[in-house]
Amino acid sequence: MSDQAATTNSPSNLVVQCPQCKKPVHWNERYPHRPFCSQRCQQLDFGEWATEKNTIAGASVISDDDEWQSE
């Protein structure tokens, strides 16, 4: 494997899209909120999950009628 191939495939050269705004994000220390471009995009995404705008497809494991049991 050549040095150039190793550098090209290294995680520090990886560029992904921010899941929120689609801006390019380099996978390195310059972007501490990766895969998001900023803390704002990270918080917007978290808010969508918290308000259940985003969900994972499938049947719920816990029903809303289930009661929590403390030990």
CHARMM-style PDB file with segment names, atoms N, HN, CA, C and O in Angstrom:
ATOM      1  N   MET     1       0.852  -1.175   0.000  1.00  0.00      PROA
ATOM      2  CA  MET     1       0.000   0.000   0.000  1.00  0.00      PROA
ATOM      3  C   MET     1       0.896   1.236   0.000  1.00  0.00      PROA
ATOM      4  O   MET     1       1.845   1.315   0.781  1.00  0.00      PROA
ATOM      5  N   SER     2       0.605   2.182  -0.856  1.00  0.00      PROA
ATOM      6  HN  SER     2      -0.166   2.118  -1.490  1.00  0.00      PROA
ATOM      7  CA  SER     2       1.429   3.387  -0.930  1.00  0.00      PROA
ATOM      8  C   SER     2       1.062   4.345   0.196  1.00  0.00      PROA
ATOM      9  O   SER     2      -0.012   4.243   0.788  1.00  0.00      PROA
ATOM     10  N   ASP     3       1.971   5.279   0.485  1.00  0.00      PROA
ATOM     11  HN  ASP     3       2.844   5.362   0.004  1.00  0.00      PROA
ATOM     12  CA  ASP     3       1.707   6.279   1.523  1.00  0.00      PROA
ATOM     13  C   ASP     3       0.522   7.148   1.158  1.00  0.00      PROA
ATOM     14  O   ASP     3      -0.250   7.544   2.031  1.00  0.00      PROA
ATOM     15  N   GLN     4       0.368   7.450  -0.123  1.00  0.00      PROA
ATOM     16  HN  GLN     4       0.995   7.128  -0.832  1.00  0.00      PROA
ATOM     17  CA  GLN     4      -0.747   8.286  -0.557  1.00  0.00      PROA
ATOM     18  C   GLN     4      -2.074   7.579  -0.324  1.00  0.00      PROA
ATOM     19  O   GLN     4      -3.027   8.217   0.125  1.00  0.00      PROA
ATOM     20  N   ALA     5      -2.170   6.298  -0.609  1.00  0.00      PROA
ATOM     21  HN  ALA     5      -1.396   5.780  -0.973  1.00  0.00      PROA
ATOM     22  CA  ALA     5      -3.408   5.551  -0.394  1.00  0.00      PROA
ATOM     23  C   ALA     5      -3.750   5.499   1.083  1.00  0.00      PROA
ATOM     24  O   ALA     5      -4.918   5.631   1.448  1.00  0.00      PROA
ATOM     25  N   ALA     6      -2.760   5.311   1.936  1.00  0.00      PROA
ATOM     26  HN  ALA     6      -1.811   5.204   1.639  1.00  0.00      PROA
ATOM     27  CA  ALA     6      -3.009   5.261   3.374  1.00  0.00      PROA
ATOM     28  C   ALA     6      -3.515   6.604   3.873  1.00  0.00      PROA
ATOM     29  O   ALA     6      -4.409   6.653   4.718  1.00  0.00      PROA
ATOM     30  N   THR     7      -2.954   7.698   3.361  1.00  0.00      PROA
ATOM     31  HN  THR     7      -2.227   7.658   2.675  1.00  0.00      PROA
ATOM     32  CA  THR     7      -3.372   9.028   3.779  1.00  0.00      PROA
ATOM     33  C   THR     7      -4.786   9.329   3.288  1.00  0.00      PROA
ATOM     34  O   THR     7      -5.584   9.904   4.028  1.00  0.00      PROA
ATOM     35  N   THR     8      -5.101   8.954   2.067  1.00  0.00      PROA
ATOM     36  HN  THR     8      -4.453   8.487   1.466  1.00  0.00      PROA
ATOM     37  CA  THR     8      -6.408   9.232   1.479  1.00  0.00      PROA
ATOM     38  C   THR     8      -7.511   8.502   2.237  1.00  0.00      PROA
ATOM     39  O   THR     8      -8.612   9.033   2.378  1.00  0.00      PROA
ATOM     40  N   ASN     9      -7.240   7.309   2.722  1.00  0.00      PROA
ATOM     41  HN  ASN     9      -6.345   6.877   2.608  1.00  0.00      PROA
ATOM     42  CA  ASN     9      -8.255   6.512   3.403  1.00  0.00      PROA
ATOM     43  C   ASN     9      -8.276   6.709   4.912  1.00  0.00      PROA
ATOM     44  O   ASN     9      -9.085   6.085   5.598  1.00  0.00      PROA
ATOM     45  N   SER    10      -7.415   7.554   5.441  1.00  0.00      PROA
ATOM     46  HN  SER    10      -6.757   8.061   4.884  1.00  0.00      PROA
ATOM     47  CA  SER    10      -7.370   7.731   6.890  1.00  0.00      PROA
ATOM     48  C   SER    10      -8.593   8.507   7.366  1.00  0.00      PROA
ATOM     49  O   SER    10      -9.103   9.349   6.627  1.00  0.00      PROA
ATOM     50  N   PRO    11      -9.075   8.249   8.571  1.00  0.00      PROA
ATOM     51  CA  PRO    11     -10.263   8.924   9.086  1.00  0.00      PROA
ATOM     52  C   PRO    11     -10.135  10.444   9.124  1.00  0.00      PROA
ATOM     53  O   PRO    11     -11.143  11.142   9.017  1.00  0.00      PROA
ATOM     54  N   SER    12      -8.912  10.978   9.273  1.00  0.00      PROA
ATOM     55  HN  SER    12      -8.093  10.411   9.360  1.00  0.00      PROA
ATOM     56  CA  SER    12      -8.756  12.424   9.355  1.00  0.00      PROA
ATOM     57  C   SER    12      -9.056  13.110   8.023  1.00  0.00      PROA
ATOM     58  O   SER    12      -9.305  14.315   7.998  1.00  0.00      PROA
ATOM     59  N   ASN    13      -9.037  12.368   6.924  1.00  0.00      PROA
ATOM     60  HN  ASN    13      -8.835  11.389   6.944  1.00  0.00      PROA
ATOM     61  CA  ASN    13      -9.354  12.930   5.618  1.00  0.00      PROA
ATOM     62  C   ASN    13     -10.782  12.641   5.186  1.00  0.00      PROA
ATOM     63  O   ASN    13     -11.191  13.056   4.101  1.00  0.00      PROA
ATOM     64  N   LEU    14     -11.535  11.950   5.999  1.00  0.00      PROA
ATOM     65  HN  LEU    14     -11.202  11.613   6.880  1.00  0.00      PROA
ATOM     66  CA  LEU    14     -12.912  11.603   5.674  1.00  0.00      PROA
ATOM     67  C   LEU    14     -13.787  12.851   5.724  1.00  0.00      PROA
ATOM     68  O   LEU    14     -13.705  13.629   6.674  1.00  0.00      PROA
ATOM     69  N   VAL    15     -14.609  13.043   4.722  1.00  0.00      PROA
ATOM     70  HN  VAL    15     -14.676  12.412   3.950  1.00  0.00      PROA
ATOM     71  CA  VAL    15     -15.540  14.166   4.693  1.00  0.00      PROA
ATOM     72  C   VAL    15     -16.948  13.595   4.596  1.00  0.00      PROA
ATOM     73  O   VAL    15     -17.248  12.822   3.686  1.00  0.00      PROA
ATOM     74  N   VAL    16     -17.810  13.975   5.534  1.00  0.00      PROA
ATOM     75  HN  VAL    16     -17.566  14.602   6.273  1.00  0.00      PROA
ATOM     76  CA  VAL    16     -19.200  13.531   5.555  1.00  0.00      PROA
ATOM     77  C   VAL    16     -20.104  14.759   5.505  1.00  0.00      PROA
ATOM     78  O   VAL    16     -19.641  15.887   5.671  1.00  0.00      PROA
ATOM     79  N   GLN    17     -21.387  14.533   5.276  1.00  0.00      PROA
ATOM     80  HN  GLN    17     -21.763  13.617   5.141  1.00  0.00      PROA
ATOM     81  CA  GLN    17     -22.350  15.629   5.302  1.00  0.00      PROA
ATOM     82  C   GLN    17     -22.956  15.727   6.691  1.00  0.00      PROA
ATOM     83  O   GLN    17     -23.257  14.713   7.321  1.00  0.00      PROA
ATOM     84  N   CYS    18     -23.132  16.946   7.162  1.00  0.00      PROA
ATOM     85  HN  CYS    18     -22.888  17.770   6.650  1.00  0.00      PROA
ATOM     86  CA  CYS    18     -23.836  17.163   8.427  1.00  0.00      PROA
ATOM     87  C   CYS    18     -25.253  16.616   8.254  1.00  0.00      PROA
ATOM     88  O   CYS    18     -25.935  16.990   7.299  1.00  0.00      PROA
ATOM     89  N   PRO    19     -25.710  15.745   9.146  1.00  0.00      PROA
ATOM     90  CA  PRO    19     -27.052  15.172   9.010  1.00  0.00      PROA
ATOM     91  C   PRO    19     -28.161  16.224   9.073  1.00  0.00      PROA
ATOM     92  O   PRO    19     -29.267  15.985   8.587  1.00  0.00      PROA
ATOM     93  N   GLN    20     -27.880  17.364   9.658  1.00  0.00      PROA
ATOM     94  HN  GLN    20     -26.982  17.558  10.054  1.00  0.00      PROA
ATOM     95  CA  GLN    20     -28.894  18.390   9.841  1.00  0.00      PROA
ATOM     96  C   GLN    20     -28.952  19.367   8.666  1.00  0.00      PROA
ATOM     97  O   GLN    20     -30.018  19.574   8.087  1.00  0.00      PROA
ATOM     98  N   CYS    21     -27.809  19.969   8.308  1.00  0.00      PROA
ATOM     99  HN  CYS    21     -26.943  19.801   8.778  1.00  0.00      PROA
ATOM    100  CA  CYS    21     -27.810  21.038   7.290  1.00  0.00      PROA
ATOM    101  C   CYS    21     -27.109  20.645   5.996  1.00  0.00      PROA
ATOM    102  O   CYS    21     -27.125  21.405   5.029  1.00  0.00      PROA
ATOM    103  N   LYS    22     -26.499  19.475   5.969  1.00  0.00      PROA
ATOM    104  HN  LYS    22     -26.486  18.857   6.755  1.00  0.00      PROA
ATOM    105  CA  LYS    22     -25.828  18.923   4.786  1.00  0.00      PROA
ATOM    106  C   LYS    22     -24.524  19.621   4.398  1.00  0.00      PROA
ATOM    107  O   LYS    22     -24.026  19.396   3.295  1.00  0.00      PROA
ATOM    108  N   LYS    23     -23.955  20.460   5.269  1.00  0.00      PROA
ATOM    109  HN  LYS    23     -24.360  20.642   6.165  1.00  0.00      PROA
ATOM    110  CA  LYS    23     -22.648  21.062   4.995  1.00  0.00      PROA
ATOM    111  C   LYS    23     -21.576  19.986   5.111  1.00  0.00      PROA
ATOM    112  O   LYS    23     -21.756  19.025   5.860  1.00  0.00      PROA
ATOM    113  N   PRO    24     -20.455  20.122   4.382  1.00  0.00      PROA
ATOM    114  CA  PRO    24     -19.379  19.136   4.522  1.00  0.00      PROA
ATOM    115  C   PRO    24     -18.690  19.244   5.886  1.00  0.00      PROA
ATOM    116  O   PRO    24     -18.431  20.342   6.379  1.00  0.00      PROA
ATOM    117  N   VAL    25     -18.404  18.103   6.477  1.00  0.00      PROA
ATOM    118  HN  VAL    25     -18.615  17.211   6.077  1.00  0.00      PROA
ATOM    119  CA  VAL    25     -17.745  18.041   7.787  1.00  0.00      PROA
ATOM    120  C   VAL    25     -16.526  17.133   7.645  1.00  0.00      PROA
ATOM    121  O   VAL    25     -16.660  15.964   7.284  1.00  0.00      PROA
ATOM    122  N   HSD    26     -15.347  17.663   7.927  1.00  0.00      PROA
ATOM    123  HN  HSD    26     -15.238  18.613   8.220  1.00  0.00      PROA
ATOM    124  CA  HSD    26     -14.131  16.861   7.910  1.00  0.00      PROA
ATOM    125  C   HSD    26     -14.040  16.115   9.232  1.00  0.00      PROA
ATOM    126  O   HSD    26     -14.234  16.696  10.300  1.00  0.00      PROA
ATOM    127  N   TRP    27     -13.743  14.825   9.152  1.00  0.00      PROA
ATOM    128  HN  TRP    27     -13.585  14.353   8.284  1.00  0.00      PROA
ATOM    129  CA  TRP    27     -13.715  13.989  10.353  1.00  0.00      PROA
ATOM    130  C   TRP    27     -12.374  14.169  11.054  1.00  0.00      PROA
ATOM    131  O   TRP    27     -11.481  13.327  10.950  1.00  0.00      PROA
ATOM    132  N   ASN    28     -12.250  15.305  11.785  1.00  0.00      PROA
ATOM    133  HN  ASN    28     -12.975  15.989  11.870  1.00  0.00      PROA
ATOM    134  CA  ASN    28     -11.017  15.580  12.524  1.00  0.00      PROA
ATOM    135  C   ASN    28     -11.343  16.471  13.724  1.00  0.00      PROA
ATOM    136  O   ASN    28     -12.504  16.795  13.975  1.00  0.00      PROA
ATOM    137  N   GLU    29     -10.311  16.856  14.451  1.00  0.00      PROA
ATOM    138  HN  GLU    29      -9.368  16.592  14.247  1.00  0.00      PROA
ATOM    139  CA  GLU    29     -10.507  17.614  15.694  1.00  0.00      PROA
ATOM    140  C   GLU    29     -11.058  19.021  15.452  1.00  0.00      PROA
ATOM    141  O   GLU    29     -11.547  19.659  16.385  1.00  0.00      PROA
ATOM    142  N   ARG    30     -10.986  19.507  14.223  1.00  0.00      PROA
ATOM    143  HN  ARG    30     -10.588  18.989  13.466  1.00  0.00      PROA
ATOM    144  CA  ARG    30     -11.525  20.833  13.906  1.00  0.00      PROA
ATOM    145  C   ARG    30     -13.051  20.852  14.068  1.00  0.00      PROA
ATOM    146  O   ARG    30     -13.639  21.910  14.294  1.00  0.00      PROA
ATOM    147  N   TYR    31     -13.678  19.699  13.955  1.00  0.00      PROA
ATOM    148  HN  TYR    31     -13.201  18.840  13.772  1.00  0.00      PROA
ATOM    149  CA  TYR    31     -15.132  19.576  14.093  1.00  0.00      PROA
ATOM    150  C   TYR    31     -15.451  18.691  15.309  1.00  0.00      PROA
ATOM    151  O   TYR    31     -15.716  17.500  15.146  1.00  0.00      PROA
ATOM    152  N   PRO    32     -15.429  19.253  16.509  1.00  0.00      PROA
ATOM    153  CA  PRO    32     -15.634  18.441  17.710  1.00  0.00      PROA
ATOM    154  C   PRO    32     -17.057  17.878  17.839  1.00  0.00      PROA
ATOM    155  O   PRO    32     -17.287  16.974  18.642  1.00  0.00      PROA
ATOM    156  N   HSD    33     -17.999  18.392  17.069  1.00  0.00      PROA
ATOM    157  HN  HSD    33     -17.812  19.127  16.417  1.00  0.00      PROA
ATOM    158  CA  HSD    33     -19.383  17.923  17.162  1.00  0.00      PROA
ATOM    159  C   HSD    33     -19.727  16.943  16.043  1.00  0.00      PROA
ATOM    160  O   HSD    33     -20.901  16.663  15.800  1.00  0.00      PROA
ATOM    161  N   ARG    34     -18.698  16.421  15.360  1.00  0.00      PROA
ATOM    162  HN  ARG    34     -17.745  16.649  15.558  1.00  0.00      PROA
ATOM    163  CA  ARG    34     -18.936  15.520  14.236  1.00  0.00      PROA
ATOM    164  C   ARG    34     -19.810  14.348  14.639  1.00  0.00      PROA
ATOM    165  O   ARG    34     -19.645  13.847  15.751  1.00  0.00      PROA
ATOM    166  N   PRO    35     -20.703  13.892  13.828  1.00  0.00      PROA
ATOM    167  CA  PRO    35     -20.836  14.167  12.412  1.00  0.00      PROA
ATOM    168  C   PRO    35     -21.550  15.485  12.094  1.00  0.00      PROA
ATOM    169  O   PRO    35     -21.805  15.778  10.926  1.00  0.00      PROA
ATOM    170  N   PHE    36     -21.869  16.268  13.101  1.00  0.00      PROA
ATOM    171  HN  PHE    36     -21.662  16.030  14.050  1.00  0.00      PROA
ATOM    172  CA  PHE    36     -22.526  17.559  12.875  1.00  0.00      PROA
ATOM    173  C   PHE    36     -21.471  18.637  12.654  1.00  0.00      PROA
ATOM    174  O   PHE    36     -20.339  18.520  13.124  1.00  0.00      PROA
ATOM    175  N   CYS    37     -21.859  19.694  11.929  1.00  0.00      PROA
ATOM    176  HN  CYS    37     -22.778  19.789  11.548  1.00  0.00      PROA
ATOM    177  CA  CYS    37     -20.910  20.772  11.654  1.00  0.00      PROA
ATOM    178  C   CYS    37     -20.773  21.720  12.838  1.00  0.00      PROA
ATOM    179  O   CYS    37     -19.769  22.425  12.947  1.00  0.00      PROA
ATOM    180  N   SER    38     -21.753  21.750  13.718  1.00  0.00      PROA
ATOM    181  HN  SER    38     -22.569  21.177  13.630  1.00  0.00      PROA
ATOM    182  CA  SER    38     -21.735  22.694  14.831  1.00  0.00      PROA
ATOM    183  C   SER    38     -22.571  22.165  15.988  1.00  0.00      PROA
ATOM    184  O   SER    38     -23.316  21.195  15.852  1.00  0.00      PROA
ATOM    185  N   GLN    39     -22.425  22.831  17.130  1.00  0.00      PROA
ATOM    186  HN  GLN    39     -21.820  23.619  17.241  1.00  0.00      PROA
ATOM    187  CA  GLN    39     -23.235  22.462  18.292  1.00  0.00      PROA
ATOM    188  C   GLN    39     -24.714  22.756  18.017  1.00  0.00      PROA
ATOM    189  O   GLN    39     -25.589  22.028  18.488  1.00  0.00      PROA
ATOM    190  N   ARG    40     -24.989  23.807  17.266  1.00  0.00      PROA
ATOM    191  HN  ARG    40     -24.279  24.398  16.883  1.00  0.00      PROA
ATOM    192  CA  ARG    40     -26.372  24.150  16.929  1.00  0.00      PROA
ATOM    193  C   ARG    40     -27.049  23.002  16.178  1.00  0.00      PROA
ATOM    194  O   ARG    40     -28.156  22.599  16.535  1.00  0.00      PROA
ATOM    195  N   CYS    41     -26.392  22.473  15.140  1.00  0.00      PROA
ATOM    196  HN  CYS    41     -25.493  22.801  14.851  1.00  0.00      PROA
ATOM    197  CA  CYS    41     -26.969  21.360  14.380  1.00  0.00      PROA
ATOM    198  C   CYS    41     -27.129  20.123  15.257  1.00  0.00      PROA
ATOM    199  O   CYS    41     -28.108  19.389  15.128  1.00  0.00      PROA
ATOM    200  N   GLN    42     -26.171  19.895  16.146  1.00  0.00      PROA
ATOM    201  HN  GLN    42     -25.376  20.492  16.251  1.00  0.00      PROA
ATOM    202  CA  GLN    42     -26.250  18.757  17.060  1.00  0.00      PROA
ATOM    203  C   GLN    42     -27.476  18.888  17.975  1.00  0.00      PROA
ATOM    204  O   GLN    42     -28.195  17.915  18.201  1.00  0.00      PROA
ATOM    205  N   GLN    43     -27.704  20.089  18.493  1.00  0.00      PROA
ATOM    206  HN  GLN    43     -27.120  20.879  18.309  1.00  0.00      PROA
ATOM    207  CA  GLN    43     -28.836  20.310  19.390  1.00  0.00      PROA
ATOM    208  C   GLN    43     -30.166  20.254  18.652  1.00  0.00      PROA
ATOM    209  O   GLN    43     -31.152  19.760  19.199  1.00  0.00      PROA
ATOM    210  N   LEU    44     -30.210  20.750  17.423  1.00  0.00      PROA
ATOM    211  HN  LEU    44     -29.409  21.151  16.978  1.00  0.00      PROA
ATOM    212  CA  LEU    44     -31.436  20.639  16.625  1.00  0.00      PROA
ATOM    213  C   LEU    44     -31.800  19.177  16.399  1.00  0.00      PROA
ATOM    214  O   LEU    44     -32.966  18.796  16.500  1.00  0.00      PROA
ATOM    215  N   ASP    45     -30.792  18.359  16.092  1.00  0.00      PROA
ATOM    216  HN  ASP    45     -29.844  18.668  16.010  1.00  0.00      PROA
ATOM    217  CA  ASP    45     -31.030  16.931  15.886  1.00  0.00      PROA
ATOM    218  C   ASP    45     -31.516  16.262  17.171  1.00  0.00      PROA
ATOM    219  O   ASP    45     -32.448  15.458  17.147  1.00  0.00      PROA
ATOM    220  N   PHE    46     -30.880  16.601  18.286  1.00  0.00      PROA
ATOM    221  HN  PHE    46     -30.123  17.255  18.305  1.00  0.00      PROA
ATOM    222  CA  PHE    46     -31.299  16.033  19.569  1.00  0.00      PROA
ATOM    223  C   PHE    46     -32.754  16.405  19.872  1.00  0.00      PROA
ATOM    224  O   PHE    46     -33.528  15.573  20.346  1.00  0.00      PROA
ATOM    225  N   GLY    47     -33.116  17.657  19.595  1.00  0.00      PROA
ATOM    226  HN  GLY    47     -32.487  18.332  19.210  1.00  0.00      PROA
ATOM    227  CA  GLY    47     -34.492  18.101  19.822  1.00  0.00      PROA
ATOM    228  C   GLY    47     -35.494  17.323  18.995  1.00  0.00      PROA
ATOM    229  O   GLY    47     -36.596  17.034  19.462  1.00  0.00      PROA
ATOM    230  N   GLU    48     -35.119  16.979  17.765  1.00  0.00      PROA
ATOM    231  HN  GLU    48     -34.224  17.214  17.386  1.00  0.00      PROA
ATOM    232  CA  GLU    48     -36.018  16.188  16.915  1.00  0.00      PROA
ATOM    233  C   GLU    48     -36.232  14.789  17.488  1.00  0.00      PROA
ATOM    234  O   GLU    48     -37.332  14.244  17.410  1.00  0.00      PROA
ATOM    235  N   TRP    49     -35.187  14.216  18.058  1.00  0.00      PROA
ATOM    236  HN  TRP    49     -34.292  14.659  18.121  1.00  0.00      PROA
ATOM    237  CA  TRP    49     -35.338  12.900  18.691  1.00  0.00      PROA
ATOM    238  C   TRP    49     -36.139  13.021  19.985  1.00  0.00      PROA
ATOM    239  O   TRP    49     -36.982  12.170  20.271  1.00  0.00      PROA
ATOM    240  N   ALA    50     -35.886  14.065  20.765  1.00  0.00      PROA
ATOM    241  HN  ALA    50     -35.201  14.756  20.532  1.00  0.00      PROA
ATOM    242  CA  ALA    50     -36.563  14.231  22.051  1.00  0.00      PROA
ATOM    243  C   ALA    50     -38.059  14.457  21.879  1.00  0.00      PROA
ATOM    244  O   ALA    50     -38.851  14.010  22.709  1.00  0.00      PROA
ATOM    245  N   THR    51     -38.451  15.144  20.815  1.00  0.00      PROA
ATOM    246  HN  THR    51     -37.807  15.507  20.141  1.00  0.00      PROA
ATOM    247  CA  THR    51     -39.878  15.394  20.571  1.00  0.00      PROA
ATOM    248  C   THR    51     -40.507  14.299  19.712  1.00  0.00      PROA
ATOM    249  O   THR    51     -41.665  14.406  19.309  1.00  0.00      PROA
ATOM    250  N   GLU    52     -39.745  13.257  19.438  1.00  0.00      PROA
ATOM    251  HN  GLU    52     -38.804  13.171  19.765  1.00  0.00      PROA
ATOM    252  CA  GLU    52     -40.166  12.100  18.658  1.00  0.00      PROA
ATOM    253  C   GLU    52     -40.536  12.444  17.223  1.00  0.00      PROA
ATOM    254  O   GLU    52     -41.333  11.741  16.601  1.00  0.00      PROA
ATOM    255  N   LYS    53     -39.957  13.532  16.689  1.00  0.00      PROA
ATOM    256  HN  LYS    53     -39.310  14.103  17.194  1.00  0.00      PROA
ATOM    257  CA  LYS    53     -40.084  13.815  15.269  1.00  0.00      PROA
ATOM    258  C   LYS    53     -39.293  12.763  14.489  1.00  0.00      PROA
ATOM    259  O   LYS    53     -39.707  12.332  13.413  1.00  0.00      PROA
ATOM    260  N   ASN    54     -38.149  12.357  15.047  1.00  0.00      PROA
ATOM    261  HN  ASN    54     -37.812  12.708  15.921  1.00  0.00      PROA
ATOM    262  CA  ASN    54     -37.358  11.243  14.504  1.00  0.00      PROA
ATOM    263  C   ASN    54     -37.660  10.011  15.340  1.00  0.00      PROA
ATOM    264  O   ASN    54     -37.717  10.086  16.567  1.00  0.00      PROA
ATOM    265  N   THR    55     -37.850   8.897  14.688  1.00  0.00      PROA
ATOM    266  HN  THR    55     -37.804   8.836  13.691  1.00  0.00      PROA
ATOM    267  CA  THR    55     -38.066   7.634  15.389  1.00  0.00      PROA
ATOM    268  C   THR    55     -37.384   6.513  14.621  1.00  0.00      PROA
ATOM    269  O   THR    55     -37.014   6.679  13.458  1.00  0.00      PROA
ATOM    270  N   ILE    56     -37.223   5.384  15.273  1.00  0.00      PROA
ATOM    271  HN  ILE    56     -37.523   5.249  16.218  1.00  0.00      PROA
ATOM    272  CA  ILE    56     -36.692   4.194  14.630  1.00  0.00      PROA
ATOM    273  C   ILE    56     -37.886   3.314  14.284  1.00  0.00      PROA
ATOM    274  O   ILE    56     -38.727   3.031  15.137  1.00  0.00      PROA
ATOM    275  N   ALA    57     -37.954   2.887  13.038  1.00  0.00      PROA
ATOM    276  HN  ALA    57     -37.270   3.117  12.345  1.00  0.00      PROA
ATOM    277  CA  ALA    57     -39.078   2.077  12.577  1.00  0.00      PROA
ATOM    278  C   ALA    57     -39.141   0.759  13.337  1.00  0.00      PROA
ATOM    279  O   ALA    57     -38.115   0.181  13.695  1.00  0.00      PROA
ATOM    280  N   GLY    58     -40.360   0.298  13.575  1.00  0.00      PROA
ATOM    281  HN  GLY    58     -41.194   0.768  13.284  1.00  0.00      PROA
ATOM    282  CA  GLY    58     -40.554  -0.989  14.224  1.00  0.00      PROA
ATOM    283  C   GLY    58     -41.522  -0.873  15.380  1.00  0.00      PROA
ATOM    284  O   GLY    58     -41.913   0.223  15.784  1.00  0.00      PROA
ATOM    285  N   ALA    59     -41.894  -2.005  15.894  1.00  0.00      PROA
ATOM    286  HN  ALA    59     -41.577  -2.895  15.566  1.00  0.00      PROA
ATOM    287  CA  ALA    59     -42.824  -2.052  17.026  1.00  0.00      PROA
ATOM    288  C   ALA    59     -42.122  -1.597  18.296  1.00  0.00      PROA
ATOM    289  O   ALA    59     -40.942  -1.883  18.501  1.00  0.00      PROA
ATOM    290  N   SER    60     -42.846  -0.897  19.136  1.00  0.00      PROA
ATOM    291  HN  SER    60     -43.804  -0.665  18.969  1.00  0.00      PROA
ATOM    292  CA  SER    60     -42.296  -0.430  20.400  1.00  0.00      PROA
ATOM    293  C   SER    60     -42.061  -1.612  21.336  1.00  0.00      PROA
ATOM    294  O   SER    60     -42.893  -2.515  21.421  1.00  0.00      PROA
ATOM    295  N   VAL    61     -40.950  -1.607  22.023  1.00  0.00      PROA
ATOM    296  HN  VAL    61     -40.274  -0.873  21.953  1.00  0.00      PROA
ATOM    297  CA  VAL    61     -40.634  -2.670  22.973  1.00  0.00      PROA
ATOM    298  C   VAL    61     -41.410  -2.447  24.265  1.00  0.00      PROA
ATOM    299  O   VAL    61     -41.842  -3.405  24.906  1.00  0.00      PROA
ATOM    300  N   ILE    62     -41.585  -1.190  24.646  1.00  0.00      PROA
ATOM    301  HN  ILE    62     -41.234  -0.412  24.125  1.00  0.00      PROA
ATOM    302  CA  ILE    62     -42.305  -0.845  25.867  1.00  0.00      PROA
ATOM    303  C   ILE    62     -43.574  -0.094  25.478  1.00  0.00      PROA
ATOM    304  O   ILE    62     -43.519   0.880  24.728  1.00  0.00      PROA
ATOM    305  N   SER    63     -44.677  -0.535  25.974  1.00  0.00      PROA
ATOM    306  HN  SER    63     -44.721  -1.327  26.583  1.00  0.00      PROA
ATOM    307  CA  SER    63     -45.950   0.107  25.705  1.00  0.00      PROA
ATOM    308  C   SER    63     -46.119   1.321  26.617  1.00  0.00      PROA
ATOM    309  O   SER    63     -45.553   1.362  27.709  1.00  0.00      PROA
ATOM    310  N   ASP    64     -46.894   2.304  26.174  1.00  0.00      PROA
ATOM    311  HN  ASP    64     -47.354   2.271  25.287  1.00  0.00      PROA
ATOM    312  CA  ASP    64     -47.176   3.469  27.015  1.00  0.00      PROA
ATOM    313  C   ASP    64     -47.967   3.066  28.261  1.00  0.00      PROA
ATOM    314  O   ASP    64     -47.962   3.791  29.257  1.00  0.00      PROA
ATOM    315  N   ASP    65     -48.645   1.917  28.213  1.00  0.00      PROA
ATOM    316  HN  ASP    65     -48.649   1.329  27.404  1.00  0.00      PROA
ATOM    317  CA  ASP    65     -49.432   1.447  29.355  1.00  0.00      PROA
ATOM    318  C   ASP    65     -48.600   0.691  30.383  1.00  0.00      PROA
ATOM    319  O   ASP    65     -49.053   0.480  31.508  1.00  0.00      PROA
ATOM    320  N   ASP    66     -47.392   0.282  30.012  1.00  0.00      PROA
ATOM    321  HN  ASP    66     -47.024   0.454  29.098  1.00  0.00      PROA
ATOM    322  CA  ASP    66     -46.517  -0.440  30.945  1.00  0.00      PROA
ATOM    323  C   ASP    66     -46.140   0.484  32.090  1.00  0.00      PROA
ATOM    324  O   ASP    66     -45.889   1.673  31.891  1.00  0.00      PROA
ATOM    325  N   GLU    67     -46.104  -0.076  33.288  1.00  0.00      PROA
ATOM    326  HN  GLU    67     -46.308  -1.041  33.450  1.00  0.00      PROA
ATOM    327  CA  GLU    67     -45.710   0.711  34.444  1.00  0.00      PROA
ATOM    328  C   GLU    67     -44.270   0.376  34.810  1.00  0.00      PROA
ATOM    329  O   GLU    67     -43.846  -0.775  34.718  1.00  0.00      PROA
ATOM    330  N   TRP    68     -43.528   1.392  35.225  1.00  0.00      PROA
ATOM    331  HN  TRP    68     -43.872   2.328  35.300  1.00  0.00      PROA
ATOM    332  CA  TRP    68     -42.151   1.203  35.640  1.00  0.00      PROA
ATOM    333  C   TRP    68     -42.127   0.572  37.020  1.00  0.00      PROA
ATOM    334  O   TRP    68     -42.943   0.902  37.881  1.00  0.00      PROA
ATOM    335  N   GLN    69     -41.202  -0.323  37.219  1.00  0.00      PROA
ATOM    336  HN  GLN    69     -40.540  -0.592  36.520  1.00  0.00      PROA
ATOM    337  CA  GLN    69     -41.055  -0.973  38.515  1.00  0.00      PROA
ATOM    338  C   GLN    69     -39.703  -0.583  39.093  1.00  0.00      PROA
ATOM    339  O   GLN    69     -38.669  -0.723  38.439  1.00  0.00      PROA
ATOM    340  N   SER    70     -39.725  -0.098  40.314  1.00  0.00      PROA
ATOM    341  HN  SER    70     -40.565   0.016  40.845  1.00  0.00      PROA
ATOM    342  CA  SER    70     -38.455   0.232  40.967  1.00  0.00      PROA
ATOM    343  C   SER    70     -38.002  -0.965  41.776  1.00  0.00      PROA
ATOM    344  O   SER    70     -38.811  -1.742  42.281  1.00  0.00      PROA
ATOM    345  N   GLU    71     -36.717  -1.094  41.886  1.00  0.00      PROA
ATOM    346  HN  GLU    71     -36.059  -0.462  41.475  1.00  0.00      PROA
ATOM    347  CA  GLU    71     -36.169  -2.256  42.631  1.00  0.00      PROA
ATOM    348  C   GLU    71     -36.020  -1.942  44.082  1.00  0.00      PROA
ATOM    349  OT1 GLU    71     -35.579  -2.792  44.855  1.00  0.00      PROA
TER     350      GLU     71
END
